[in-house]
């Protein structure tokens, strides 16, 4: 049986691949989309964007 970390990484890679094509149409990466989405959700300063994206920083 593979450890949970393996499956988390595997799911992350599947998500990245699934988003590459639709976001690529707009020349965006997943990270760029996350920034734009955080602004759309109300983040107005760099600090607010940073705070919103903090859970996604490796």
mmCIF file of the N, C-alpha and C atoms, coordinates in Angstrom:
data_MODEL
# 
_entry.id   MODEL 
# 
loop_
_atom_site.group_PDB 
_atom_site.id 
_atom_site.type_symbol 
_atom_site.label_atom_id 
_atom_site.label_alt_id 
_atom_site.label_comp_id 
_atom_site.label_asym_id 
_atom_site.label_entity_id 
_atom_site.label_seq_id 
_atom_site.pdbx_PDB_ins_code 
_atom_site.Cartn_x 
_atom_site.Cartn_y 
_atom_site.Cartn_z 
_atom_site.occupancy 
_atom_site.B_iso_or_equiv 
_atom_site.pdbx_formal_charge 
_atom_site.auth_seq_id 
_atom_site.auth_comp_id 
_atom_site.auth_asym_id 
_atom_site.auth_atom_id 
_atom_site.pdbx_PDB_model_num 
ATOM 1   N N  . UNK A 1 1  ? 0.841   -1.182 0.000   1.00 0.00 ? 1  UNK A N  1 
ATOM 2   C CA . UNK A 1 1  ? 0.000   0.000  0.000   1.00 0.00 ? 1  UNK A CA 1 
ATOM 3   C C  . UNK A 1 1  ? 0.886   1.245  0.000   1.00 0.00 ? 1  UNK A C  1 
ATOM 4   N N  . UNK A 1 2  ? 0.516   2.190  -0.834  1.00 0.00 ? 2  UNK A N  1 
ATOM 5   C CA . UNK A 1 2  ? 1.309   3.411  -0.929  1.00 0.00 ? 2  UNK A CA 1 
ATOM 6   C C  . UNK A 1 2  ? 0.893   4.394  0.165   1.00 0.00 ? 2  UNK A C  1 
ATOM 7   N N  . UNK A 1 3  ? 1.838   5.227  0.643   1.00 0.00 ? 3  UNK A N  1 
ATOM 8   C CA . UNK A 1 3  ? 1.521   6.183  1.701   1.00 0.00 ? 3  UNK A CA 1 
ATOM 9   C C  . UNK A 1 3  ? 0.596   7.304  1.196   1.00 0.00 ? 3  UNK A C  1 
ATOM 10  N N  . UNK A 1 4  ? -0.079  7.943  2.122   1.00 0.00 ? 4  UNK A N  1 
ATOM 11  C CA . UNK A 1 4  ? -1.030  9.000  1.789   1.00 0.00 ? 4  UNK A CA 1 
ATOM 12  C C  . UNK A 1 4  ? -0.370  10.133 1.004   1.00 0.00 ? 4  UNK A C  1 
ATOM 13  N N  . UNK A 1 5  ? 0.890   10.445 1.311   1.00 0.00 ? 5  UNK A N  1 
ATOM 14  C CA . UNK A 1 5  ? 1.596   11.500 0.594   1.00 0.00 ? 5  UNK A CA 1 
ATOM 15  C C  . UNK A 1 5  ? 1.673   11.224 -0.900  1.00 0.00 ? 5  UNK A C  1 
ATOM 16  N N  . UNK A 1 6  ? 1.846   9.971  -1.242  1.00 0.00 ? 6  UNK A N  1 
ATOM 17  C CA . UNK A 1 6  ? 1.891   9.589  -2.654  1.00 0.00 ? 6  UNK A CA 1 
ATOM 18  C C  . UNK A 1 6  ? 0.574   9.944  -3.335  1.00 0.00 ? 6  UNK A C  1 
ATOM 19  N N  . UNK A 1 7  ? -0.528  9.590  -2.699  1.00 0.00 ? 7  UNK A N  1 
ATOM 20  C CA . UNK A 1 7  ? -1.844  9.829  -3.292  1.00 0.00 ? 7  UNK A CA 1 
ATOM 21  C C  . UNK A 1 7  ? -2.190  11.316 -3.336  1.00 0.00 ? 7  UNK A C  1 
ATOM 22  N N  . UNK A 1 8  ? -1.766  12.067 -2.339  1.00 0.00 ? 8  UNK A N  1 
ATOM 23  C CA . UNK A 1 8  ? -1.987  13.511 -2.372  1.00 0.00 ? 8  UNK A CA 1 
ATOM 24  C C  . UNK A 1 8  ? -1.236  14.138 -3.541  1.00 0.00 ? 8  UNK A C  1 
ATOM 25  N N  . UNK A 1 9  ? 0.005   13.729 -3.715  1.00 0.00 ? 9  UNK A N  1 
ATOM 26  C CA . UNK A 1 9  ? 0.813   14.243 -4.830  1.00 0.00 ? 9  UNK A CA 1 
ATOM 27  C C  . UNK A 1 9  ? 0.211   13.824 -6.170  1.00 0.00 ? 9  UNK A C  1 
ATOM 28  N N  . UNK A 1 10 ? -0.229  12.587 -6.248  1.00 0.00 ? 10 UNK A N  1 
ATOM 29  C CA . UNK A 1 10 ? -0.842  12.072 -7.477  1.00 0.00 ? 10 UNK A CA 1 
ATOM 30  C C  . UNK A 1 10 ? -2.094  12.889 -7.832  1.00 0.00 ? 10 UNK A C  1 
ATOM 31  N N  . UNK A 1 11 ? -2.939  13.149 -6.845  1.00 0.00 ? 11 UNK A N  1 
ATOM 32  C CA . UNK A 1 11 ? -4.148  13.944 -7.089  1.00 0.00 ? 11 UNK A CA 1 
ATOM 33  C C  . UNK A 1 11 ? -3.806  15.371 -7.500  1.00 0.00 ? 11 UNK A C  1 
ATOM 34  N N  . UNK A 1 12 ? -2.776  15.937 -6.895  1.00 0.00 ? 12 UNK A N  1 
ATOM 35  C CA . UNK A 1 12 ? -2.321  17.282 -7.257  1.00 0.00 ? 12 UNK A CA 1 
ATOM 36  C C  . UNK A 1 12 ? -1.899  17.313 -8.729  1.00 0.00 ? 12 UNK A C  1 
ATOM 37  N N  . UNK A 1 13 ? -1.147  16.323 -9.143  1.00 0.00 ? 13 UNK A N  1 
ATOM 38  C CA . UNK A 1 13 ? -0.682  16.264 -10.537 1.00 0.00 ? 13 UNK A CA 1 
ATOM 39  C C  . UNK A 1 13 ? -1.850  16.081 -11.504 1.00 0.00 ? 13 UNK A C  1 
ATOM 40  N N  . UNK A 1 14 ? -2.832  15.277 -11.126 1.00 0.00 ? 14 UNK A N  1 
ATOM 41  C CA . UNK A 1 14 ? -4.013  15.110 -11.973 1.00 0.00 ? 14 UNK A CA 1 
ATOM 42  C C  . UNK A 1 14 ? -4.789  16.419 -12.111 1.00 0.00 ? 14 UNK A C  1 
ATOM 43  N N  . UNK A 1 15 ? -4.906  17.148 -11.016 1.00 0.00 ? 15 UNK A N  1 
ATOM 44  C CA . UNK A 1 15 ? -5.587  18.440 -11.054 1.00 0.00 ? 15 UNK A CA 1 
ATOM 45  C C  . UNK A 1 15 ? -4.853  19.417 -11.953 1.00 0.00 ? 15 UNK A C  1 
ATOM 46  N N  . UNK A 1 16 ? -3.531  19.470 -11.825 1.00 0.00 ? 16 UNK A N  1 
ATOM 47  C CA . UNK A 1 16 ? -2.734  20.362 -12.675 1.00 0.00 ? 16 UNK A CA 1 
ATOM 48  C C  . UNK A 1 16 ? -2.953  20.032 -14.149 1.00 0.00 ? 16 UNK A C  1 
ATOM 49  N N  . UNK A 1 17 ? -2.913  18.761 -14.494 1.00 0.00 ? 17 UNK A N  1 
ATOM 50  C CA . UNK A 1 17 ? -3.085  18.351 -15.887 1.00 0.00 ? 17 UNK A CA 1 
ATOM 51  C C  . UNK A 1 17 ? -4.492  18.671 -16.386 1.00 0.00 ? 17 UNK A C  1 
ATOM 52  N N  . UNK A 1 18 ? -5.490  18.472 -15.534 1.00 0.00 ? 18 UNK A N  1 
ATOM 53  C CA . UNK A 1 18 ? -6.873  18.737 -15.926 1.00 0.00 ? 18 UNK A CA 1 
ATOM 54  C C  . UNK A 1 18 ? -7.109  20.221 -16.186 1.00 0.00 ? 18 UNK A C  1 
ATOM 55  N N  . UNK A 1 19 ? -6.392  21.086 -15.482 1.00 0.00 ? 19 UNK A N  1 
ATOM 56  C CA . UNK A 1 19 ? -6.580  22.526 -15.636 1.00 0.00 ? 19 UNK A CA 1 
ATOM 57  C C  . UNK A 1 19 ? -5.686  23.131 -16.716 1.00 0.00 ? 19 UNK A C  1 
ATOM 58  N N  . UNK A 1 20 ? -4.623  22.429 -17.103 1.00 0.00 ? 20 UNK A N  1 
ATOM 59  C CA . UNK A 1 20 ? -3.695  22.961 -18.107 1.00 0.00 ? 20 UNK A CA 1 
ATOM 60  C C  . UNK A 1 20 ? -4.390  23.342 -19.404 1.00 0.00 ? 20 UNK A C  1 
ATOM 61  N N  . UNK A 1 21 ? -5.237  22.476 -19.912 1.00 0.00 ? 21 UNK A N  1 
ATOM 62  C CA . UNK A 1 21 ? -5.861  22.737 -21.206 1.00 0.00 ? 21 UNK A CA 1 
ATOM 63  C C  . UNK A 1 21 ? -6.839  23.909 -21.152 1.00 0.00 ? 21 UNK A C  1 
ATOM 64  N N  . UNK A 1 22 ? -7.839  23.909 -20.267 1.00 0.00 ? 22 UNK A N  1 
ATOM 65  C CA . UNK A 1 22 ? -8.770  25.047 -20.283 1.00 0.00 ? 22 UNK A CA 1 
ATOM 66  C C  . UNK A 1 22 ? -8.112  26.381 -19.927 1.00 0.00 ? 22 UNK A C  1 
ATOM 67  N N  . UNK A 1 23 ? -7.192  26.378 -18.976 1.00 0.00 ? 23 UNK A N  1 
ATOM 68  C CA . UNK A 1 23 ? -6.515  27.625 -18.619 1.00 0.00 ? 23 UNK A CA 1 
ATOM 69  C C  . UNK A 1 23 ? -5.526  28.045 -19.699 1.00 0.00 ? 23 UNK A C  1 
ATOM 70  N N  . UNK A 1 24 ? -4.919  27.078 -20.362 1.00 0.00 ? 24 UNK A N  1 
ATOM 71  C CA . UNK A 1 24 ? -3.966  27.364 -21.422 1.00 0.00 ? 24 UNK A CA 1 
ATOM 72  C C  . UNK A 1 24 ? -4.595  28.130 -22.577 1.00 0.00 ? 24 UNK A C  1 
ATOM 73  N N  . UNK A 1 25 ? -5.885  27.929 -22.774 1.00 0.00 ? 25 UNK A N  1 
ATOM 74  C CA . UNK A 1 25 ? -6.613  28.666 -23.795 1.00 0.00 ? 25 UNK A CA 1 
ATOM 75  C C  . UNK A 1 25 ? -6.482  30.172 -23.566 1.00 0.00 ? 25 UNK A C  1 
ATOM 76  N N  . UNK A 1 26 ? -6.387  30.549 -22.299 1.00 0.00 ? 26 UNK A N  1 
ATOM 77  C CA . UNK A 1 26 ? -6.269  31.958 -21.920 1.00 0.00 ? 26 UNK A CA 1 
ATOM 78  C C  . UNK A 1 26 ? -4.832  32.331 -21.540 1.00 0.00 ? 26 UNK A C  1 
ATOM 79  N N  . UNK A 1 27 ? -3.901  31.429 -21.819 1.00 0.00 ? 27 UNK A N  1 
ATOM 80  C CA . UNK A 1 27 ? -2.484  31.632 -21.503 1.00 0.00 ? 27 UNK A CA 1 
ATOM 81  C C  . UNK A 1 27 ? -2.283  31.871 -20.004 1.00 0.00 ? 27 UNK A C  1 
ATOM 82  N N  . UNK A 1 28 ? -3.006  31.113 -19.186 1.00 0.00 ? 28 UNK A N  1 
ATOM 83  C CA . UNK A 1 28 ? -2.899  31.204 -17.733 1.00 0.00 ? 28 UNK A CA 1 
ATOM 84  C C  . UNK A 1 28 ? -2.398  29.902 -17.152 1.00 0.00 ? 28 UNK A C  1 
ATOM 85  N N  . UNK A 1 29 ? -1.682  30.013 -16.048 1.00 0.00 ? 29 UNK A N  1 
ATOM 86  C CA . UNK A 1 29 ? -1.328  28.843 -15.258 1.00 0.00 ? 29 UNK A CA 1 
ATOM 87  C C  . UNK A 1 29 ? -2.343  28.734 -14.121 1.00 0.00 ? 29 UNK A C  1 
ATOM 88  N N  . UNK A 1 30 ? -2.333  27.622 -13.442 1.00 0.00 ? 30 UNK A N  1 
ATOM 89  C CA . UNK A 1 30 ? -3.230  27.458 -12.291 1.00 0.00 ? 30 UNK A CA 1 
ATOM 90  C C  . UNK A 1 30 ? -2.943  28.519 -11.236 1.00 0.00 ? 30 UNK A C  1 
ATOM 91  N N  . UNK A 1 31 ? -1.679  28.811 -11.006 1.00 0.00 ? 31 UNK A N  1 
ATOM 92  C CA . UNK A 1 31 ? -1.311  29.817 -9.998  1.00 0.00 ? 31 UNK A CA 1 
ATOM 93  C C  . UNK A 1 31 ? -1.832  31.198 -10.389 1.00 0.00 ? 31 UNK A C  1 
ATOM 94  N N  . UNK A 1 32 ? -1.699  31.549 -11.656 1.00 0.00 ? 32 UNK A N  1 
ATOM 95  C CA . UNK A 1 32 ? -2.208  32.841 -12.116 1.00 0.00 ? 32 UNK A CA 1 
ATOM 96  C C  . UNK A 1 32 ? -3.728  32.906 -11.948 1.00 0.00 ? 32 UNK A C  1 
ATOM 97  N N  . UNK A 1 33 ? -4.398  31.809 -12.262 1.00 0.00 ? 33 UNK A N  1 
ATOM 98  C CA . UNK A 1 33 ? -5.843  31.760 -12.091 1.00 0.00 ? 33 UNK A CA 1 
ATOM 99  C C  . UNK A 1 33 ? -6.213  31.938 -10.617 1.00 0.00 ? 33 UNK A C  1 
ATOM 100 N N  . UNK A 1 34 ? -5.441  31.328 -9.703  1.00 0.00 ? 34 UNK A N  1 
ATOM 101 C CA . UNK A 1 34 ? -5.718  31.475 -8.279  1.00 0.00 ? 34 UNK A CA 1 
ATOM 102 C C  . UNK A 1 34 ? -5.606  32.930 -7.838  1.00 0.00 ? 34 UNK A C  1 
ATOM 103 N N  . UNK A 1 35 ? -4.621  33.651 -8.360  1.00 0.00 ? 35 UNK A N  1 
ATOM 104 C CA . UNK A 1 35 ? -4.481  35.073 -8.027  1.00 0.00 ? 35 UNK A CA 1 
ATOM 105 C C  . UNK A 1 35 ? -5.689  35.844 -8.548  1.00 0.00 ? 35 UNK A C  1 
ATOM 106 N N  . UNK A 1 36 ? -6.051  35.628 -9.804  1.00 0.00 ? 36 UNK A N  1 
ATOM 107 C CA . UNK A 1 36 ? -7.200  36.324 -10.364 1.00 0.00 ? 36 UNK A CA 1 
ATOM 108 C C  . UNK A 1 36 ? -8.486  35.983 -9.613  1.00 0.00 ? 36 UNK A C  1 
ATOM 109 N N  . UNK A 1 37 ? -8.622  34.737 -9.230  1.00 0.00 ? 37 UNK A N  1 
ATOM 110 C CA . UNK A 1 37 ? -9.803  34.320 -8.483  1.00 0.00 ? 37 UNK A CA 1 
ATOM 111 C C  . UNK A 1 37 ? -9.852  34.988 -7.113  1.00 0.00 ? 37 UNK A C  1 
ATOM 112 N N  . UNK A 1 38 ? -8.719  35.117 -6.447  1.00 0.00 ? 38 UNK A N  1 
ATOM 113 C CA . UNK A 1 38 ? -8.705  35.771 -5.135  1.00 0.00 ? 38 UNK A CA 1 
ATOM 114 C C  . UNK A 1 38 ? -9.071  37.244 -5.262  1.00 0.00 ? 38 UNK A C  1 
ATOM 115 N N  . UNK A 1 39 ? -8.649  37.887 -6.345  1.00 0.00 ? 39 UNK A N  1 
ATOM 116 C CA . UNK A 1 39 ? -9.031  39.288 -6.590  1.00 0.00 ? 39 UNK A CA 1 
ATOM 117 C C  . UNK A 1 39 ? -10.542 39.361 -6.850  1.00 0.00 ? 39 UNK A C  1 
ATOM 118 N N  . UNK A 1 40 ? -11.057 38.431 -7.626  1.00 0.00 ? 40 UNK A N  1 
ATOM 119 C CA . UNK A 1 40 ? -12.495 38.401 -7.901  1.00 0.00 ? 40 UNK A CA 1 
ATOM 120 C C  . UNK A 1 40 ? -13.302 38.182 -6.623  1.00 0.00 ? 40 UNK A C  1 
ATOM 121 N N  . UNK A 1 41 ? -12.696 37.500 -5.651  1.00 0.00 ? 41 UNK A N  1 
ATOM 122 C CA . UNK A 1 41 ? -13.372 37.230 -4.384  1.00 0.00 ? 41 UNK A CA 1 
ATOM 123 C C  . UNK A 1 41 ? -13.223 38.374 -3.387  1.00 0.00 ? 41 UNK A C  1 
ATOM 124 N N  . UNK A 1 42 ? -12.477 39.422 -3.760  1.00 0.00 ? 42 UNK A N  1 
ATOM 125 C CA . UNK A 1 42 ? -12.411 40.591 -2.896  1.00 0.00 ? 42 UNK A CA 1 
ATOM 126 C C  . UNK A 1 42 ? -11.034 41.019 -2.423  1.00 0.00 ? 42 UNK A C  1 
ATOM 127 N N  . UNK A 1 43 ? -10.001 40.240 -2.672  1.00 0.00 ? 43 UNK A N  1 
ATOM 128 C CA . UNK A 1 43 ? -8.651  40.655 -2.277  1.00 0.00 ? 43 UNK A CA 1 
ATOM 129 C C  . UNK A 1 43 ? -8.254  41.874 -3.106  1.00 0.00 ? 43 UNK A C  1 
ATOM 130 N N  . UNK A 1 44 ? -7.812  42.942 -2.438  1.00 0.00 ? 44 UNK A N  1 
ATOM 131 C CA . UNK A 1 44 ? -7.505  44.176 -3.148  1.00 0.00 ? 44 UNK A CA 1 
ATOM 132 C C  . UNK A 1 44 ? -6.047  44.621 -3.038  1.00 0.00 ? 44 UNK A C  1 
ATOM 133 N N  . UNK A 1 45 ? -5.325  44.054 -2.107  1.00 0.00 ? 45 UNK A N  1 
ATOM 134 C CA . UNK A 1 45 ? -3.919  44.424 -1.946  1.00 0.00 ? 45 UNK A CA 1 
ATOM 135 C C  . UNK A 1 45 ? -3.056  43.177 -2.104  1.00 0.00 ? 45 UNK A C  1 
ATOM 136 N N  . UNK A 1 46 ? -1.775  43.399 -2.304  1.00 0.00 ? 46 UNK A N  1 
ATOM 137 C CA . UNK A 1 46 ? -0.840  42.282 -2.398  1.00 0.00 ? 46 UNK A CA 1 
ATOM 138 C C  . UNK A 1 46 ? -0.894  41.440 -1.121  1.00 0.00 ? 46 UNK A C  1 
ATOM 139 N N  . UNK A 1 47 ? -0.993  42.108 0.009   1.00 0.00 ? 47 UNK A N  1 
ATOM 140 C CA . UNK A 1 47 ? -1.045  41.401 1.287   1.00 0.00 ? 47 UNK A CA 1 
ATOM 141 C C  . UNK A 1 47 ? -2.295  40.529 1.380   1.00 0.00 ? 47 UNK A C  1 
ATOM 142 N N  . UNK A 1 48 ? -3.426  41.032 0.893   1.00 0.00 ? 48 UNK A N  1 
ATOM 143 C CA . UNK A 1 48 ? -4.657  40.240 0.920   1.00 0.00 ? 48 UNK A CA 1 
ATOM 144 C C  . UNK A 1 48 ? -4.566  39.034 -0.009  1.00 0.00 ? 48 UNK A C  1 
ATOM 145 N N  . UNK A 1 49 ? -3.967  39.240 -1.175  1.00 0.00 ? 49 UNK A N  1 
ATOM 146 C CA . UNK A 1 49 ? -3.774  38.114 -2.097  1.00 0.00 ? 49 UNK A CA 1 
ATOM 147 C C  . UNK A 1 49 ? -2.843  37.086 -1.454  1.00 0.00 ? 49 UNK A C  1 
ATOM 148 N N  . UNK A 1 50 ? -1.750  37.544 -0.868  1.00 0.00 ? 50 UNK A N  1 
ATOM 149 C CA . UNK A 1 50 ? -0.812  36.640 -0.197  1.00 0.00 ? 50 UNK A CA 1 
ATOM 150 C C  . UNK A 1 50 ? -1.515  35.836 0.893   1.00 0.00 ? 50 UNK A C  1 
ATOM 151 N N  . UNK A 1 51 ? -2.334  36.504 1.680   1.00 0.00 ? 51 UNK A N  1 
ATOM 152 C CA . UNK A 1 51 ? -3.047  35.829 2.772   1.00 0.00 ? 51 UNK A CA 1 
ATOM 153 C C  . UNK A 1 51 ? -4.023  34.781 2.230   1.00 0.00 ? 51 UNK A C  1 
ATOM 154 N N  . UNK A 1 52 ? -4.717  35.148 1.153   1.00 0.00 ? 52 UNK A N  1 
ATOM 155 C CA . UNK A 1 52 ? -5.671  34.219 0.534   1.00 0.00 ? 52 UNK A CA 1 
ATOM 156 C C  . UNK A 1 52 ? -4.970  32.976 -0.008  1.00 0.00 ? 52 UNK A C  1 
ATOM 157 N N  . UNK A 1 53 ? -3.780  33.170 -0.573  1.00 0.00 ? 53 UNK A N  1 
ATOM 158 C CA . UNK A 1 53 ? -3.063  32.055 -1.214  1.00 0.00 ? 53 UNK A CA 1 
ATOM 159 C C  . UNK A 1 53 ? -2.104  31.326 -0.276  1.00 0.00 ? 53 UNK A C  1 
ATOM 160 N N  . UNK A 1 54 ? -2.005  31.788 0.952   1.00 0.00 ? 54 UNK A N  1 
ATOM 161 C CA . UNK A 1 54 ? -1.072  31.176 1.903   1.00 0.00 ? 54 UNK A CA 1 
ATOM 162 C C  . UNK A 1 54 ? -1.219  29.655 2.010   1.00 0.00 ? 54 UNK A C  1 
ATOM 163 N N  . UNK A 1 55 ? -2.447  29.113 2.034   1.00 0.00 ? 55 UNK A N  1 
ATOM 164 C CA . UNK A 1 55 ? -2.572  27.637 2.122   1.00 0.00 ? 55 UNK A CA 1 
ATOM 165 C C  . UNK A 1 55 ? -1.989  26.897 0.934   1.00 0.00 ? 55 UNK A C  1 
ATOM 166 N N  . UNK A 1 56 ? -1.792  27.583 -0.185  1.00 0.00 ? 56 UNK A N  1 
ATOM 167 C CA . UNK A 1 56 ? -1.317  26.913 -1.410  1.00 0.00 ? 56 UNK A CA 1 
ATOM 168 C C  . UNK A 1 56 ? 0.184   27.021 -1.614  1.00 0.00 ? 56 UNK A C  1 
ATOM 169 N N  . UNK A 1 57 ? 0.870   27.773 -0.764  1.00 0.00 ? 57 UNK A N  1 
ATOM 170 C CA . UNK A 1 57 ? 2.317   27.955 -0.897  1.00 0.00 ? 57 UNK A CA 1 
ATOM 171 C C  . UNK A 1 57 ? 3.017   26.735 -0.321  1.00 0.00 ? 57 UNK A C  1 
ATOM 172 N N  . UNK A 1 58 ? 3.880   26.164 -1.133  1.00 0.00 ? 58 UNK A N  1 
ATOM 173 C CA . UNK A 1 58 ? 4.588   24.947 -0.681  1.00 0.00 ? 58 UNK A CA 1 
ATOM 174 C C  . UNK A 1 58 ? 5.831   25.313 0.097   1.00 0.00 ? 58 UNK A C  1 
# 
